[in-house]
Amino acid sequence: MRDANAGPRTSTRPAVSSMHVFATLLVLGIVFGPDLARWVDSSPTLRTGATVFTGIFVQATPFLVLGVLVSGGIAAFVSPAVLQKVVPKNETAAVGVSGLAGMALPGCECGAVPVSRRLMDQGVPTSAALAFLLSAPAINPVVLVSTAVAFPGEPEMVLARFLGSLATALVMGWLWTRFGKAEWITARLADRGHDHGTSTWATFRESARADLLQAGAFLVFGAAAAALLHLVIPDWVFEHLAGQVMLSILVMAVLAVVLALCSEADAFVAASMSMLPLLPRLVFLVVGPAVDVKLMAMQAGSFGRGFVARFAPLTFVVAIVCASVCGYLVVGPR
């Protein structure tokens, strides 16, 4: 019998982390790679899908790696208090400054959520923090350069994405200034300050590793989904959408929410859908970093479900309108 005076039994079973899963999949890929290659090569359809998947993944990976390195550097070496010092006292002006500040802080939308919440708790107006939340993952240099690479010969797509995303951030910030209420944010911020026992380089390493595994998973999913769309959906569906601009805009906006891609890689998925006009693909690029399923889950944890129930649907509509207007003015209906 177990001694009644003995303390609780401690489990010695090792925890399985995302790195263990990644390493396991990598080993399986190496071991079964030749068999998998023969299986794919046996079917023209599978070869087409593999080509689309590989093309998107190879093109997007360098920008994804660059983005997570910069994001890790920000987590380790940049305090949100830096942004607070340059935010104007006037709330309307603060929204404009915070929206433009997103250009200077590369990183994916996953990292923008905790940073924007921390800004709120350090005294930055909520409207300004929300403008930063929407602009940082959409108008930073890494995203804009990746968009330019994904759409060679189409520099207007870069400009239209910048203007549409910035307009979405500013409009949502100003709408919060006018109609937002503090009680809509119900979640309390946990203490996630820097661990004084952890070096900045350790923080950088762990932040970059976590962001890479998380964003890399979404990239694999997005590339696979794009390849599946090429294989499963008949050409006549895309031809029909190409002739129905309003319908294709709505479909691409919903697709952006469901796929939940990283903003540093989504341009390559959009570029692969060359059968659609540029305008619906632009809507895909503007809506995705502003509202998707993973963002709604993260925002619910940081701000509360009531906030998401109000903020996400309105952001979805505003992003579609801003992207459509800016896209029509810059790239036209093509």
Buried (B, 14 or more C-beta within 10 A) or exposed (E): EEEEEEEEEEEEEEEEEBEEEBEEEEEEEEEEEEEEEEEBEEEEEBEBBBEBBEBBBEBBBBBBBBBBBBBBBBBBEEEBEEBBEEBBEEBBEBBBBBBBBBBBBBBBBBBBBBBBBBBBEBEBBBBBBBBBBBBBBBBBBBBBBBBBBBBEEBEBBBBBBBBBBBBBBBBBBBBBBEEBEEEBBEBEBEEEEEEEEEEEEEBBEBBBBBBBBBBBBBBBBBBBBBBEBBEEEEEEEBEEBBEEBEEBBBBBBBBBBEBBBBBBBBBBBBBBBEBBBBBBBBBBBBBBBBBBEBBBEBBBBBBBEBBBEBBBEBBBEBBBBBBBBBBBEBBEEE
